[in-house]
Amino acid sequence: MDTQSYYETQHYKYCFLNDRNGDGIQDTSDTLYTIVEETDEQIDDEVAVDSALEDLSFMTASGSETSHDNRVVMEAMEVGETTNVFTQFFGDNIDLNIVSIQGNTPFHSMGWIKVTSPAPSLPDLQTTAAVHRVKLKALDKAKILRGAEVKILPFTNRTRTGINTITFLPITELASSVTQDQLLLTPGDTLWAAGWVIKAQDPEFPHSNWNGRMKSIHADDVKQLTQIDFLPIIEGDPNDLNTIFTTLKECTRLSADRVTIVTFDLPIWLKVVNIIKQTNLPIIPRLGGFHLLKSYLGSIGNIMEDSGLLELIQLIYPGSTTANHILDGGCFDKAIRAHLLIDAAIYQHIMKHAFTEEELCEMRTFMEKVADGKMGARHTDPVVALFEQRFEETFKRLAEGGRTPALWVQYHYMVDVIKVFIRTERLADHNGHLCCIVSRMLDIFAAAGHHQYAKGARLYCQLMKQLETLPA
């Protein structure tokens, strides 16, 4: 049995049945492409296989009965343990459309990964680039797949003493606890906006988008390499408390004696907090920033409905389908690009007569020095402070000119929040992350009717600030 297709090896029961019966998998591969109804004898065989596999002990890498090839596979499955590292786990729902004899039925399970920083040191890339191909028998594959299975643990402590016991702090008290001394908008944001003003005067001026400029500005702030390990899927309804409890226990087990940090999106996160409060598990639950930002993008679309924003987005992405999805919080990457381009157009339109030729030339010279690496982008220069002050005064004066300009100034500020939130997430600025949510996002969630995130994000920030008062 030299070659086996994916269809022949994906199911451990099938592998075990062929090995037990002495049938070659290669001879029966053609039947796997046709979906037929199982007979009673086949169902009995699968029950027998489950019983037989329960009696099989899963071979470990140090076991005397494990072959050399098996040891290679087992070592690949093990997640390396290192000291002095920061580890956190991320879990989310997995949706699969399975074609069965009943039709297309969605299959839901819990997928999770382990993120370790800094990543363990790797040997020479020339030796790690090649993947060692291991030849395994069907029975060996069945053992490996069976051993990776995570048993669902029952969650029995279902009382009303969990999340219901938490009381919201007054919003003023919470806001004062996360206030930062430094402004959320950095000189790098001012340089990015100034570049568009200069480009309006000189279309040949080289100016990158916000993502590229932030990468160049914060090149020295890059964190250490991170290792991502894909962990076995937990076969259970991800919204079920038993599945969530099992995931938390597995995260605790893999964390050993370290603090366990897990991240989920809002629906699962609320249940995680409830379980942690009831069982006193030593786990810190984080609210996923991706879905939080998607909800914020949907809030912008709700507030800016019938304002002309839809037509502007259609200039970037023709057609109504993509534009409507962007306003609803979908098409994440396209939404970020569209909002940043529209914000850049706003800068070019309202600031085209706000600066003299001398001021524009001075800013251009400064930006060229930054691009050549002769000066840091966060260097405080008088021309940067001048542009920042002029931007602030112009938008403030424009907001006082009527309800329509005030709405578009509000839109400009909401786009600023997108940039601030992404930057704090990528730079691991925890205090800036919480400050952005409390001072800039909660009111937008409430105004747009996204009440679940208005409450959930507020509770998340409150729990994160309470961690600072706990003993080390």
Residue pairs with C-beta under 8 A, 6 or more apart in sequence:
1 24
1 25
1 26
1 137
1 138
3 26
4 25
4 26
4 29
5 29
5 32
7 29
7 32
7 33
8 14
8 25
8 26
8 28
8 29
8 32
9 15
9 25
9 138
9 141
12 53
12 141
12 142
12 145
12 146
13 46
13 49
13 50
13 142
14 25
15 25
15 138
15 139
15 141
15 142
15 145
16 49
16 52
16 53
16 138
16 139
16 142
17 23
17 45
17 46
17 49
18 24
18 25
18 28
18 138
19 137
19 138
19 139
19 142
20 49
20 52
20 139
25 138
35 99
35 100
35 101
36 101
37 101
53 142
53 146
56 143
56 146
58 143
58 146
58 147
59 65
59 66
59 70
59 74
59 143
59 147
60 66
60 74
61 71
61 74
61 75
61 78
66 74
67 140
69 134
69 135
69 136
69 140
70 136
70 140
70 144
72 132
72 134
73 134
73 136
73 140
73 144
74 144
77 144
77 148
79 114
79 229
79 231
79 254
80 120
80 227
81 256
82 116
82 120
85 116
85 117
85 118
86 116
86 117
87 114
87 115
87 116
87 117
87 254
87 255
87 258
87 261
88 114
88 115
88 261
88 262
88 263
88 286
89 112
89 113
89 114
89 115
89 251
89 254
89 260
89 261
89 262
89 263
90 112
90 113
90 115
90 262
90 263
90 264
90 288
91 110
91 111
91 112
91 238
91 247
91 262
91 263
91 264
91 268
92 110
92 111
92 112
92 238
92 264
92 265
92 268
92 288
93 108
93 109
93 110
93 111
93 238
93 239
93 268
94 108
94 109
94 110
94 111
94 233
94 238
95 106
95 107
95 108
96 106
96 107
96 108
96 109
97 104
97 105
97 106
97 107
98 104
98 105
98 106
98 107
108 237
108 238
108 239
109 233
109 234
109 235
109 236
109 237
109 238
110 233
110 234
110 236
110 238
110 243
110 244
110 246
110 247
111 233
111 234
112 231
112 234
112 247
112 250
112 251
113 228
113 229
113 230
113 231
114 228
114 229
114 231
114 254
115 226
115 227
115 228
115 229
116 226
116 227
116 228
116 229
117 223
117 224
117 225
117 226
117 227
118 224
118 225
118 226
119 224
119 225
119 226
119 227
120 227
122 128
136 144
148 232
149 232
149 235
150 232
150 234
150 235
150 246
150 250
151 246
152 234
152 235
152 236
152 242
152 243
152 246
153 242
153 245
153 246
153 249
154 242
154 245
155 241
155 242
155 244
155 245
155 275
157 278
157 279
158 241
158 278
159 278
161 277
161 278
162 273
162 274
162 275
162 277
162 278
163 270
163 273
163 274
163 277
165 277
166 273
166 277
166 459
166 462
166 463
168 458
168 459
168 462
169 462
171 438
171 442
171 458
174 438
174 458
174 461
174 462
174 465
175 438
175 439
177 465
178 431
178 434
178 435
178 438
178 439
178 461
178 465
179 435
179 439
180 431
180 432
180 435
184 416
184 420
184 432
184 435
184 436
184 439
184 440
185 416
185 419
185 420
186 378
186 423
187 377
187 378
187 379
187 380
187 384
187 388
188 213
188 214
188 217
188 218
188 377
188 378
189 416
189 419
190 384
190 387
190 388
190 391
191 213
191 217
191 367
191 370
191 377
191 384
192 210
192 213
192 214
193 344
193 347
193 351
193 387
193 391
194 363
194 367
194 384
194 387
195 205
195 207
195 213
195 367
196 207
196 344
196 347
196 348
197 347
197 348
197 351
197 352
197 354
197 355
197 360
198 205
198 207
198 360
198 363
198 364
198 367
199 205
199 207
199 348
200 348
200 352
201 352
201 360
205 364
206 371
208 216
209 337
209 340
210 340
210 419
214 423
214 426
216 371
216 377
217 370
217 377
217 378
218 423
218 426
218 427
221 427
223 428
231 250
231 254
234 243
234 246
234 247
234 250
236 242
236 243
236 246
237 243
238 244
238 268
239 267
239 268
239 271
241 271
241 275
244 268
244 271
244 272
244 275
245 275
245 279
247 262
248 260
248 262
248 272
248 275
248 276
248 281
248 283
249 281
251 260
251 262
251 283
252 260
252 281
252 282
252 283
259 282
259 284
260 281
260 282
260 283
260 284
261 283
261 284
261 286
262 272
262 283
262 284
262 285
262 286
263 285
263 286
263 287
263 288
264 272
264 285
264 286
264 287
264 288
265 287
265 288
265 290
265 291
266 287
266 288
266 291
266 292
266 295
266 452
266 453
266 456
269 285
269 286
269 287
269 288
269 456
269 460
270 456
272 283
272 285
273 285
273 459
273 463
275 281
276 283
276 285
284 467
285 463
286 460
286 464
287 456
287 457
287 460
289 421
289 425
289 433
290 332
292 437
292 441
292 453
292 457
293 332
293 418
293 421
293 422
294 329
294 330
294 332
295 329
295 445
295 450
295 453
296 329
296 417
296 418
296 421
296 441
296 444
296 445
296 453
297 326
297 329
297 332
297 335
297 336
297 339
297 418
298 327
298 328
298 329
298 448
298 450
299 329
299 444
299 445
299 447
299 448
299 450
300 327
300 339
300 411
300 414
300 415
300 444
300 448
301 309
301 326
301 327
301 328
301 329
302 327
302 448
302 449
302 450
303 410
303 411
303 414
303 444
303 447
303 448
304 327
304 407
304 411
305 327
307 407
307 408
307 411
309 327
309 342
309 411
310 320
310 323
310 324
310 327
312 342
312 345
313 322
313 323
313 326
313 327
313 338
313 342
314 320
314 323
316 337
316 338
316 341
316 342
317 323
317 326
317 334
317 338
322 331
322 334
325 331
326 334
326 335
326 338
329 335
336 418
336 422
339 415
339 418
340 415
340 418
340 419
342 415
343 412
343 415
343 416
346 408
346 411
346 412
347 391
350 394
350 395
350 398
351 390
351 391
351 394
354 390
354 394
355 363
355 387
355 390
359 383
359 386
359 387
362 383
363 383
363 384
363 387
366 375
366 381
366 383
366 384
369 375
370 376
370 377
370 379
375 381
395 409
395 412
398 405
398 406
398 409
399 405
399 406
399 409
399 410
400 406
414 444
417 436
417 440
417 441
417 444
420 432
420 436
420 440
421 433
421 436
421 437
421 440
421 441
423 429
423 432
424 430
424 432
424 433
424 436
425 433
430 464
434 461
434 464
434 465
437 457
437 460
437 461
438 458
438 461
441 457
442 454
442 457
442 458
445 451
445 453
445 454
445 457
446 454
